[in-house]
């Protein structure tokens, strides 16, 4: 039996989210393809301390990133997952400021996992539908399209994410056929 799958999307209602000041969309694009990921190196960036500062488990700008503890969980569930680290430091080097570590995760894109019934507009999936036969033994999927990327997770993965009190995402069920 194939378990249910879910789409991980940005929670746009979050405010005061930590933002990297030096990561450009050119080097860290919103749609992370394999060639872009291979050019990345582990890096350091700065952020401007806002009060309150929200450090969610998931960041979506300039590219998709996950907090260190979440990355460890993802790697346990999906050993093929690779990542490049992004260490955040406060711009004015305040000693008491948080120094969170995030990861840019990467799995090869699997567009063929999308069922032909998937509704798309302007190169973006509006209503993703997955091919059931492609899901066995998997916990995460990364799909890049012309207008955006999708990160999807199995029920097992979503339950593990929720046990970590994950923030910064909206989890939406998707159909599989």
Secondary structure, DSSP 4 states (H G I P E B T S, - for coil): -PPPEEEEEE-TT--SB---SS--TTTS-SS--HHHHHH---EEEEE---SS-B--SEE-SSS-EEEHHHHHHHHHH-TT-EEEEEEEEETT--TTS---EEEEEE----GGGB-TT-EEETTEEEE-EE-GGG-TT-SEEEEEETTEEEEEEEHHHHHHHHHTT--SEEEEEEEE-
